[in-house]
Amino acid sequence: MRTIELAPGASNLVARIRTRLVLVSLVMVLPFLLLCIDLAPAQNPQPASVLQKLLQKYRGCILERYETQQDMRNRGLNANLSGLLNTNGLQDRDIVTCAAGNPCMRSMRQSIYAALEAKANRGDSTNFEPLLLQIIPQDCFECQKHQEWHTKHVHCTMDCGGNNGFSQGPCFEGCKAGVDVTKLVNDITNGIRGTLQTLGQALSSPTVESTDARGYQYVETSDPWKQMCTAFPCFAALQWPDYASYSFNDTIDGHPVVIQLWKGYCEKFLGLQNFPGGIGAEVGIYRREPGRGRPTSLPFLPPSLAAQILKPAANLSDKDLWWAYPELNPEISFKLINPKTNQVFFETGRERTYWLNRWMNESSYLKYKQNQGASRTPPLAHETEYQLIYTINGRTYKPW
């Protein structure tokens, strides 16, 4: 193996590999923090976040709650979406058949849900799927009308203003008729299994590694990792030293978006080479989602760190937060230009994604600086001087 002599000042770059608790954007950085921060051994924070979100998704089906017109208003929806003025006289369902095919009493659903909450907070996915399937009623579905996951029983009760009586009873039974339970159970099972598989893939392979024709090595985030990151919002107030960020409003295919750019030196947390980071750039496509809930607690993090994450987001308005926009599926590419030579430092191919990123590994960057020669690359700690030229859906934007 050929030994590379470090260029003058290169040791300064190596010395900059350190763990920071400075947030860049929740979409990119929070997963790093959740994986890398020194927590109690019993906690596994990134799985905790995914498991909590998965459990919350099916909460309305498991715990079944009739929603009145006032409940609709409280959620910012049209009150007339529910036919219930109140829940007087309505009884909670007790024994139902759940997705695993077992009879499940309401008390059992409540008990196992509480146990799964504790497992989710610990990041413990052991037996999570079979236990969850044992407490989700078979008639659980994603309701577009009421904008939540709930059971057909609750849905029809709300639609008919009740589930018994002279007019409500026939309406309720007619509403329930024709439900394809087999399809609903398959949707539930596939949804849970897909989430847990994605979690496993993302944790084992957060990046995809590559080497170009010059021998320089790179990493970029894997698709499962990108999917996990859609759960967290970005906002402009968070910054990271040596890694410049810029965001602006735009329209893509008729849809209003926020484009966020990053360039410079992004640290690999704990110095792990298969983690995102190095010298490079990112182009992300996001959108504002007024009314979307933001994290209110992070029980898997130390309180002091959780406060650093939650307080800024809580004090921002919806217009100051933006969320990943994978549904838009734009085609993105970019290249970085060396400002000292006006030559391409490196470039990506075209990719359909909401978040394109690529970083040259630190060791390759030292080799690149040496190969370029003295004064032909930006000084160390000035990697933000590389010029980013990026294209989205065939449109090349003003260089940054």
KOLKERO-236635 format. One line per field, with one value per residue (C-alpha): residue number from 0; y, z, x; residue in one letter. Coordinates in pm, 1 decimal, padded with zeros to 6 digits. Example, Ala and Ser with C-alpha at 12.3 -4.5 7.8 and 13.67 -1.06 7.14 Angstrom:
% KOLKERO-236635
roba	[0 | 1] $
v	[-00450.0 | -00106.0] $
w	[00780.0 | 00714.0] $
u	[01230.0 | 01367.0] $
vexkol	[a | s] $
//
This chain:
% KOLKERO-236635
roba	[0 | 1 | 2 | 3 | 4 | 5 | 6 | 7 | 8 | 9 | 10 | 11 | 12 | 13 | 14 | 15 | 16 | 17 | 18 | 19 | 20 | 21 | 22 | 23 | 24 | 25 | 26 | 27 | 28 | 29 | 30 | 31 | 32 | 33 | 34 | 35 | 36 | 37 | 38 | 39 | 40 | 41 | 42 | 43 | 44 | 45 | 46 | 47 | 48 | 49 | 50 | 51 | 52 | 53 | 54 | 55 | 56 | 57 | 58 | 59 | 60 | 61 | 62 | 63 | 64 | 65 | 66 | 67 | 68 | 69 | 70 | 71 | 72 | 73 | 74 | 75 | 76 | 77 | 78 | 79 | 80 | 81 | 82 | 83 | 84 | 85 | 86 | 87 | 88 | 89 | 90 | 91 | 92 | 93 | 94 | 95 | 96 | 97 | 98 | 99 | 100 | 101 | 102 | 103 | 104 | 105 | 106 | 107 | 108 | 109 | 110 | 111 | 112 | 113 | 114 | 115 | 116 | 117 | 118 | 119 | 120 | 121 | 122 | 123 | 124 | 125 | 126 | 127 | 128 | 129 | 130 | 131 | 132 | 133 | 134 | 135 | 136 | 137 | 138 | 139 | 140 | 141 | 142 | 143 | 144 | 145 | 146 | 147 | 148 | 149 | 150 | 151 | 152 | 153 | 154 | 155 | 156 | 157 | 158 | 159 | 160 | 161 | 162 | 163 | 164 | 165 | 166 | 167 | 168 | 169 | 170 | 171 | 172 | 173 | 174 | 175 | 176 | 177 | 178 | 179 | 180 | 181 | 182 | 183 | 184 | 185 | 186 | 187 | 188 | 189 | 190 | 191 | 192 | 193 | 194 | 195 | 196 | 197 | 198 | 199 | 200 | 201 | 202 | 203 | 204 | 205 | 206 | 207 | 208 | 209 | 210 | 211 | 212 | 213 | 214 | 215 | 216 | 217 | 218 | 219 | 220 | 221 | 222 | 223 | 224 | 225 | 226 | 227 | 228 | 229 | 230 | 231 | 232 | 233 | 234 | 235 | 236 | 237 | 238 | 239 | 240 | 241 | 242 | 243 | 244 | 245 | 246 | 247 | 248 | 249 | 250 | 251 | 252 | 253 | 254 | 255 | 256 | 257 | 258 | 259 | 260 | 261 | 262 | 263 | 264 | 265 | 266 | 267 | 268 | 269 | 270 | 271 | 272 | 273 | 274 | 275 | 276 | 277 | 278 | 279 | 280 | 281 | 282 | 283 | 284 | 285 | 286 | 287 | 288 | 289 | 290 | 291 | 292 | 293 | 294 | 295 | 296 | 297 | 298 | 299 | 300 | 301 | 302 | 303 | 304 | 305 | 306 | 307 | 308 | 309 | 310 | 311 | 312 | 313 | 314 | 315 | 316 | 317 | 318 | 319 | 320 | 321 | 322 | 323 | 324 | 325 | 326 | 327 | 328 | 329 | 330 | 331 | 332 | 333 | 334 | 335 | 336 | 337 | 338 | 339 | 340 | 341 | 342 | 343 | 344 | 345 | 346 | 347 | 348 | 349 | 350 | 351 | 352 | 353 | 354 | 355 | 356 | 357 | 358 | 359 | 360 | 361 | 362 | 363 | 364 | 365 | 366 | 367 | 368 | 369 | 370 | 371 | 372 | 373 | 374 | 375 | 376 | 377 | 378 | 379 | 380 | 381 | 382 | 383 | 384 | 385 | 386 | 387 | 388 | 389 | 390 | 391 | 392 | 393 | 394 | 395 | 396 | 397 | 398 | 399] $
v	[00000.0 | 00337.9 | 00583.1 | 00933.1 | 01217.7 | 01468.9 | 01816.8 | 02102.7 | 02171.7 | 01841.4 | 01738.2 | 02026.9 | 01857.7 | 01532.9 | 01719.9 | 01864.2 | 01519.9 | 01559.0 | 01495.5 | 01817.9 | 01868.8 | 02149.2 | 02087.2 | 02152.9 | 02041.8 | 01794.4 | 01608.1 | 01541.7 | 01573.5 | 01436.3 | 01076.5 | 01119.0 | 01246.6 | 00969.9 | 00708.4 | 00863.5 | 01034.3 | 00842.0 | 00721.0 | 00459.4 | 00110.8 | 00007.2 | 00275.2 | 00245.8 | 00590.8 | 00574.2 | 00260.2 | 00439.3 | 00718.5 | 00479.1 | 00249.3 | 00540.8 | 00674.2 | 00327.0 | 00278.6 | 00626.2 | 00550.7 | 00269.5 | 00422.6 | 00533.4 | 00180.3 | 00009.3 | 00239.3 | 00333.3 | 00670.5 | 00821.7 | 01178.4 | 01446.0 | 01757.8 | 01949.9 | 01695.2 | 01768.2 | 02139.7 | 02076.8 | 01899.4 | 02187.2 | 01992.0 | 02059.4 | 01984.1 | 01821.7 | 01534.8 | 01378.0 | 01318.9 | 01304.5 | 01605.7 | 01409.2 | 01050.4 | 01005.9 | 00648.3 | 00512.6 | 00204.2 | 00115.7 | -00206.4 | -00486.0 | -00815.9 | -00788.4 | -00989.6 | -00842.3 | -00855.4 | -01164.0 | -01351.0 | -01356.0 | -01231.1 | -00923.7 | -00756.0 | -00381.9 | -00426.5 | -00650.7 | -00393.4 | -00120.8 | -00335.8 | -00447.9 | -00095.9 | 00034.6 | -00239.7 | -00154.9 | 00213.1 | 00119.2 | -00098.6 | 00180.0 | 00432.8 | 00190.6 | 00127.2 | -00243.5 | -00398.1 | -00754.8 | -00918.0 | -00573.5 | -00690.0 | -00992.8 | -00802.5 | -00507.6 | -00733.2 | -00888.9 | -00556.7 | -00387.4 | -00463.5 | -00619.4 | -00330.9 | -00074.2 | 00142.8 | 00476.7 | 00704.4 | 00984.3 | 01151.4 | 01187.3 | 01211.5 | 00942.9 | 00569.5 | 00438.0 | 00140.5 | 00100.2 | 00069.8 | 00417.6 | 00557.7 | 00439.6 | 00552.2 | 00901.1 | 00902.5 | 00789.2 | 00985.3 | 00665.8 | 00287.6 | 00192.0 | 00329.8 | 00369.5 | 00552.1 | 00522.7 | 00142.3 | 00066.4 | 00342.4 | 00196.8 | -00160.2 | -00043.2 | 00156.0 | -00150.9 | -00379.4 | -00490.5 | -00432.7 | -00643.0 | -00752.9 | -00965.4 | -00665.0 | -00443.9 | -00702.4 | -00742.2 | -00363.4 | -00344.8 | -00636.1 | -00510.8 | -00158.8 | -00274.6 | -00520.1 | -00264.4 | -00006.4 | -00251.2 | -00380.8 | -00025.4 | 00047.7 | -00252.1 | -00162.1 | 00203.0 | 00122.6 | -00132.4 | 00071.5 | 00447.7 | 00524.3 | 00394.4 | 00400.2 | 00457.7 | 00525.0 | 00735.9 | 00680.5 | 00891.5 | 00663.7 | 00911.4 | 00759.5 | 00898.3 | 00830.1 | 00933.0 | 00853.4 | 00527.2 | 00518.4 | 00361.6 | 00635.6 | 00903.6 | 00747.7 | 00755.5 | 01120.5 | 01227.3 | 01227.0 | 01537.6 | 01901.9 | 02143.2 | 02510.0 | 02779.4 | 02882.1 | 02578.1 | 02605.8 | 02400.4 | 02549.3 | 02490.5 | 02365.8 | 02647.4 | 02633.1 | 02835.4 | 02793.5 | 02968.6 | 02934.4 | 02803.8 | 02622.5 | 02281.1 | 02129.3 | 02379.9 | 02289.9 | 02542.2 | 02408.6 | 02509.4 | 02423.6 | 02381.9 | 02362.3 | 02261.0 | 02262.2 | 02241.2 | 02008.3 | 01784.3 | 01574.2 | 01197.5 | 01138.7 | 00935.0 | 00918.8 | 00619.7 | 00590.4 | 00440.5 | 00743.4 | 01043.5 | 01323.8 | 01445.9 | 01732.6 | 01776.1 | 01911.0 | 01845.0 | 01957.9 | 01897.1 | 01958.7 | 02032.2 | 02178.7 | 02362.3 | 02165.8 | 02397.5 | 02212.1 | 01915.7 | 01804.1 | 01850.8 | 01653.7 | 01751.8 | 01504.1 | 01297.0 | 01058.6 | 00859.3 | 01158.1 | 01319.8 | 01607.1 | 01878.5 | 01763.3 | 01706.0 | 02066.8 | 02190.2 | 02014.7 | 02082.1 | 02444.8 | 02600.8 | 02400.6 | 02480.8 | 02854.3 | 02860.6 | 02908.4 | 02655.1 | 02877.2 | 02852.1 | 02471.9 | 02256.8 | 01884.3 | 01633.1 | 01614.1 | 01262.9 | 01250.2 | 01514.5 | 01277.2 | 01544.0 | 01462.2 | 01628.2 | 01649.3 | 01873.1 | 01941.0 | 02130.5 | 02364.2 | 02427.8 | 02810.3 | 02807.9 | 02625.5 | 02658.5 | 02283.8 | 02026.2 | 01902.0 | 01620.6 | 01571.8 | 01340.4 | 01162.2 | 01244.6 | 01090.2 | 01102.4 | 01182.7 | 01455.7 | 01478.2 | 01436.6 | 01441.1 | 01327.7 | 01372.6 | 01287.3 | 01101.3 | 01300.3 | 01070.3 | 01110.9 | 01486.4 | 01501.8 | 01305.8 | 01543.8 | 01849.4 | 01691.0 | 01596.9 | 01948.9 | 02108.7 | 02405.8 | 02690.6 | 02515.4 | 02427.2 | 02635.0 | 02653.6 | 02410.5 | 02520.6 | 02708.6 | 02419.6 | 02630.1 | 02820.7 | 02538.5 | 02656.7 | 02446.0 | 02415.0 | 02213.5 | 02111.5 | 02014.1 | 01865.3 | 01995.4 | 02349.6 | 02471.6 | 02720.7 | 03013.1 | 02880.9 | 02910.4] $
w	[00000.0 | -00101.3 | 00180.6 | 00116.8 | 00267.9 | 00415.8 | 00270.0 | 00502.2 | 00743.0 | 00662.5 | 01025.6 | 01098.4 | 00887.2 | 01075.2 | 01405.3 | 01299.5 | 01312.4 | 01639.4 | 01765.5 | 01783.9 | 01936.7 | 01691.1 | 01476.6 | 01105.7 | 01011.8 | 01180.1 | 00854.3 | 00817.1 | 01160.6 | 01409.9 | 01290.9 | 01342.2 | 01693.6 | 01779.3 | 01668.1 | 01805.0 | 02134.3 | 02436.3 | 02598.1 | 02859.0 | 02716.6 | 02743.8 | 02498.0 | 02121.2 | 02011.4 | 01635.8 | 01663.0 | 01943.8 | 01708.5 | 01437.8 | 01679.7 | 01851.1 | 01517.8 | 01411.3 | 01734.4 | 01712.7 | 01358.5 | 01477.9 | 01813.5 | 01697.2 | 01585.6 | 01897.2 | 02156.7 | 01954.0 | 02035.6 | 01889.1 | 01769.7 | 01791.6 | 01583.8 | 01843.7 | 01808.2 | 01434.8 | 01501.7 | 01746.9 | 01469.0 | 01229.5 | 01019.9 | 00914.0 | 01207.0 | 00971.7 | 00904.6 | 01220.1 | 01283.8 | 01659.8 | 01871.0 | 02178.6 | 02278.8 | 02529.9 | 02527.4 | 02303.1 | 02434.7 | 02369.0 | 02176.6 | 02391.0 | 02219.8 | 01852.1 | 01612.6 | 01563.2 | 01266.9 | 01397.9 | 01393.6 | 01772.7 | 01981.4 | 02169.5 | 02455.6 | 02503.4 | 02831.7 | 02653.0 | 02378.0 | 02636.5 | 02835.7 | 02540.0 | 02394.9 | 02720.6 | 02709.5 | 02347.5 | 02439.6 | 02693.8 | 02435.4 | 02176.0 | 02419.6 | 02479.0 | 02107.8 | 02165.0 | 01849.9 | 01988.2 | 01904.4 | 01817.5 | 01499.4 | 01642.4 | 01953.2 | 01748.8 | 01516.2 | 01820.5 | 01924.0 | 01593.6 | 01505.1 | 01162.8 | 01044.1 | 01090.8 | 00783.8 | 00675.8 | 00652.1 | 00399.2 | 00508.4 | 00875.1 | 00797.2 | 01039.9 | 01093.9 | 01275.8 | 01263.3 | 01038.1 | 01355.4 | 01471.6 | 01118.3 | 01062.5 | 01408.6 | 01330.8 | 00983.5 | 01104.1 | 01427.6 | 01628.9 | 01586.3 | 01716.4 | 01705.6 | 01448.6 | 01184.6 | 01311.2 | 01334.6 | 00967.4 | 00853.9 | 01069.4 | 00942.6 | 00581.5 | 00625.7 | 00755.7 | 00477.2 | 00212.0 | 00412.1 | 00267.4 | 00595.9 | 00423.5 | 00229.6 | 00538.6 | 00738.3 | 00453.4 | 00434.6 | 00809.4 | 00810.5 | 00508.4 | 00652.4 | 00985.7 | 00826.8 | 00571.7 | 00842.4 | 01055.9 | 00757.2 | 00651.2 | 01005.0 | 00999.2 | 00658.0 | 00748.9 | 01070.8 | 00905.9 | 00590.1 | 00642.5 | 00331.5 | -00011.4 | -00083.2 | -00424.4 | -00589.8 | -00903.1 | -01190.1 | -01012.0 | -00708.4 | -00477.9 | -00240.4 | -00157.7 | 00050.8 | 00006.4 | 00215.5 | 00141.8 | 00038.3 | 00369.6 | 00557.5 | 00344.7 | 00413.8 | 00789.1 | 00770.3 | 00631.9 | 00989.4 | 01093.8 | 00983.0 | 00865.3 | 00954.3 | 00867.5 | 01221.1 | 01280.3 | 01164.7 | 01159.1 | 01149.3 | 00822.6 | 00648.9 | 00478.0 | 00426.1 | 00208.1 | 00149.0 | -00069.1 | -00197.8 | -00547.2 | -00757.0 | -00915.5 | -01149.3 | -01015.9 | -00651.0 | -00401.1 | -00245.3 | -00028.3 | -00173.4 | 00083.4 | -00010.1 | 00189.3 | 00100.6 | 00267.5 | 00535.3 | 00705.1 | 00983.0 | 00995.7 | 01346.6 | 01560.4 | 01256.2 | 01118.9 | 00748.0 | 00655.7 | 00801.0 | 00593.1 | 00576.7 | 00428.8 | 00186.7 | -00042.0 | -00082.6 | -00061.6 | -00249.5 | -00071.8 | -00185.0 | 00092.7 | 00148.7 | 00422.1 | 00585.1 | 00800.4 | 01092.5 | 01077.5 | 01425.3 | 01532.2 | 01798.7 | 02150.3 | 02344.9 | 02289.3 | 02587.9 | 02446.5 | 02470.2 | 02775.8 | 02888.4 | 02818.9 | 02460.5 | 02400.1 | 02504.5 | 02252.0 | 01975.7 | 02083.1 | 02196.0 | 01859.0 | 01667.8 | 01924.2 | 01893.0 | 01513.8 | 01310.1 | 01048.3 | 00771.4 | 00925.4 | 00912.5 | 00603.3 | 00553.4 | 00302.8 | -00027.5 | -00163.3 | -00351.5 | -00594.4 | -00705.8 | -00880.4 | -01086.7 | -00928.8 | -01010.8 | -00897.2 | -00928.3 | -00719.3 | -00888.2 | -00747.3 | -00720.5 | -00757.0 | -01091.8 | -01216.6 | -01278.0 | -01152.8 | -00804.9 | -00837.1 | -00969.3 | -00923.9 | -01174.8 | -01217.6 | -00953.4 | -00871.2 | -00502.2 | -00264.0 | -00119.0 | -00325.6 | -00141.5 | -00190.9 | 00013.4 | -00061.9 | 00227.1 | 00425.7 | 00328.1 | -00041.5 | 00000.9 | 00141.8 | -00161.2 | -00389.9 | -00231.6 | -00269.8 | -00633.7 | -00715.8 | -00574.4 | -00348.9 | -00348.3 | -00604.1 | -00355.0 | -00088.2 | 00243.6 | 00515.0 | 00697.3 | 00378.7 | 00192.3 | 00166.4 | -00113.6 | -00361.3 | -00601.7 | -00616.8 | -00956.8 | -00940.1 | -01174.1 | -01082.3 | -01345.5 | -01622.6 | -01488.4 | -01388.6 | -01104.9 | -01028.3 | -00892.0 | -00518.6] $
u	[00000.0 | 00142.8 | 00195.0 | 00063.1 | 00259.6 | 00018.7 | 00024.0 | 00119.4 | -00166.2 | -00338.7 | -00318.9 | -00553.4 | -00819.5 | -00776.2 | -00797.5 | -01134.5 | -01295.5 | -01479.1 | -01832.6 | -02034.4 | -02372.0 | -02447.1 | -02754.2 | -02746.4 | -03093.8 | -03320.3 | -03363.3 | -02991.9 | -02837.8 | -03086.6 | -03045.2 | -02669.1 | -02723.1 | -02963.3 | -02715.4 | -02397.9 | -02469.6 | -02346.4 | -02667.4 | -02741.4 | -02669.7 | -03034.3 | -03140.7 | -03113.6 | -03230.3 | -03281.4 | -03499.6 | -03685.4 | -03787.3 | -03908.3 | -04091.7 | -04263.8 | -04383.2 | -04504.9 | -04699.5 | -04851.4 | -04967.4 | -05197.1 | -05291.7 | -05637.1 | -05722.0 | -05589.1 | -05745.7 | -06058.9 | -06208.5 | -06523.9 | -06462.0 | -06728.2 | -06773.3 | -06573.7 | -06291.4 | -06291.0 | -06261.6 | -05980.0 | -05789.4 | -05851.2 | -06103.1 | -06462.1 | -06693.1 | -06946.7 | -06702.8 | -06846.9 | -07216.2 | -07158.2 | -07249.8 | -07141.5 | -07063.0 | -07345.9 | -07473.7 | -07198.3 | -07023.5 | -06660.3 | -06606.8 | -06469.0 | -06383.4 | -06288.1 | -06074.2 | -05728.9 | -05490.5 | -05309.1 | -05642.3 | -05678.4 | -05971.8 | -05853.1 | -06035.4 | -06011.9 | -05824.0 | -05572.9 | -05522.7 | -05463.3 | -05219.5 | -05009.3 | -05011.0 | -04860.0 | -04596.2 | -04511.9 | -04479.7 | -04212.1 | -04033.9 | -04048.9 | -03899.8 | -03610.9 | -03567.9 | -03638.5 | -03787.2 | -03790.2 | -04126.8 | -04263.8 | -04437.0 | -04625.5 | -04731.4 | -04855.1 | -05053.9 | -05222.6 | -05379.6 | -05472.1 | -05837.2 | -05884.5 | -06102.9 | -05823.7 | -05759.3 | -05615.1 | -05918.6 | -05881.3 | -06204.7 | -06107.2 | -05734.2 | -05618.0 | -05590.9 | -05896.5 | -06131.7 | -06432.0 | -06639.2 | -06536.2 | -06558.2 | -06915.6 | -07026.2 | -06898.5 | -07052.9 | -07394.8 | -07408.5 | -07419.5 | -07423.5 | -07770.0 | -08121.8 | -08397.9 | -08194.6 | -07838.7 | -07843.3 | -07924.8 | -07686.6 | -07408.9 | -07457.9 | -07473.4 | -07155.0 | -06969.0 | -07091.3 | -06847.1 | -06528.2 | -06243.0 | -06086.8 | -05823.0 | -05693.6 | -05692.7 | -05494.8 | -05245.5 | -05202.1 | -05142.0 | -04897.0 | -04703.5 | -04686.7 | -04544.5 | -04302.4 | -04180.8 | -04111.2 | -03913.9 | -03717.0 | -03632.8 | -03516.6 | -03282.0 | -03142.4 | -03087.6 | -02905.7 | -02678.6 | -02612.3 | -02655.4 | -02449.8 | -02356.8 | -01983.1 | -01824.5 | -01486.8 | -01437.2 | -01193.0 | -00930.3 | -00938.0 | -01114.3 | -01368.4 | -01714.5 | -02023.0 | -02385.9 | -02691.8 | -02873.0 | -03239.4 | -03355.8 | -03170.0 | -03337.9 | -03674.7 | -03616.1 | -03513.1 | -03852.1 | -03986.3 | -03792.1 | -03832.1 | -03562.9 | -03533.0 | -03284.2 | -03189.3 | -02969.5 | -02610.3 | -02292.0 | -01939.0 | -01747.6 | -02064.6 | -02255.7 | -02631.4 | -02866.7 | -03241.4 | -03497.0 | -03852.9 | -03921.3 | -04181.7 | -04122.2 | -04383.5 | -04636.6 | -04572.9 | -04432.6 | -04112.0 | -03820.3 | -03479.3 | -03204.5 | -02836.5 | -02529.5 | -02161.6 | -01823.8 | -01691.4 | -01950.4 | -01804.0 | -01846.7 | -01971.3 | -01732.8 | -01507.1 | -01701.8 | -01624.5 | -01963.2 | -02142.4 | -02251.0 | -01997.3 | -01672.9 | -01611.7 | -01909.3 | -02259.0 | -02632.1 | -02941.2 | -03272.6 | -03631.9 | -03882.1 | -04228.1 | -04412.6 | -04693.9 | -04907.2 | -05058.2 | -04823.3 | -04729.7 | -04371.2 | -04183.7 | -04292.0 | -04079.5 | -03769.3 | -03768.8 | -03478.1 | -03238.3 | -03081.3 | -03310.0 | -03051.2 | -02998.2 | -03369.8 | -03430.6 | -03171.5 | -03363.2 | -03720.3 | -03701.8 | -03604.1 | -03867.1 | -04137.9 | -04076.1 | -04093.2 | -04408.0 | -04515.7 | -04379.6 | -04033.4 | -04032.2 | -04009.4 | -04041.9 | -03906.9 | -04099.3 | -04029.4 | -04361.8 | -04238.2 | -03959.1 | -03747.7 | -03439.1 | -03135.1 | -02764.7 | -02480.4 | -02110.5 | -01857.9 | -01609.7 | -01262.4 | -01244.8 | -00866.1 | -00862.4 | -01224.8 | -01214.7 | -01464.9 | -01377.4 | -01632.8 | -01985.8 | -02283.1 | -02497.6 | -02867.3 | -03088.6 | -03459.7 | -03473.8 | -03583.1 | -03230.0 | -02913.2 | -02583.3 | -02226.0 | -01911.4 | -01547.0 | -01386.2 | -01130.6 | -00842.3 | -00926.8 | -00952.6 | -00600.3 | -00484.6 | -00677.4 | -00512.1 | -00169.3 | -00233.8 | -00354.1 | -00043.4 | 00023.4 | -00229.7 | -00454.5 | -00732.4 | -00908.2 | -00721.5 | -00824.0 | -01141.2 | -01243.0 | -01409.1 | -01726.1 | -01546.8 | -01615.0 | -01885.0 | -02201.3 | -02371.5 | -02694.2 | -02974.3 | -03332.8 | -03564.7 | -03339.5 | -03318.0 | -02970.5 | -02986.1 | -02761.9 | -02428.9 | -02376.9] $
vexkol	[m | r | t | i | e | l | a | p | g | a | s | n | l | v | a | r | i | r | t | r | l | v | l | v | s | l | v | m | v | l | p | f | l | l | l | c | i | d | l | a | p | a | q | n | p | q | p | a | s | v | l | q | k | l | l | q | k | y | r | g | c | i | l | e | r | y | e | t | q | q | d | m | r | n | r | g | l | n | a | n | l | s | g | l | l | n | t | n | g | l | q | d | r | d | i | v | t | c | a | a | g | n | p | c | m | r | s | m | r | q | s | i | y | a | a | l | e | a | k | a | n | r | g | d | s | t | n | f | e | p | l | l | l | q | i | i | p | q | d | c | f | e | c | q | k | h | q | e | w | h | t | k | h | v | h | c | t | m | d | c | g | g | n | n | g | f | s | q | g | p | c | f | e | g | c | k | a | g | v | d | v | t | k | l | v | n | d | i | t | n | g | i | r | g | t | l | q | t | l | g | q | a | l | s | s | p | t | v | e | s | t | d | a | r | g | y | q | y | v | e | t | s | d | p | w | k | q | m | c | t | a | f | p | c | f | a | a | l | q | w | p | d | y | a | s | y | s | f | n | d | t | i | d | g | h | p | v | v | i | q | l | w | k | g | y | c | e | k | f | l | g | l | q | n | f | p | g | g | i | g | a | e | v | g | i | y | r | r | e | p | g | r | g | r | p | t | s | l | p | f | l | p | p | s | l | a | a | q | i | l | k | p | a | a | n | l | s | d | k | d | l | w | w | a | y | p | e | l | n | p | e | i | s | f | k | l | i | n | p | k | t | n | q | v | f | f | e | t | g | r | e | r | t | y | w | l | n | r | w | m | n | e | s | s | y | l | k | y | k | q | n | q | g | a | s | r | t | p | p | l | a | h | e | t | e | y | q | l | i | y | t | i | n | g | r | t | y | k | p | w] $
//
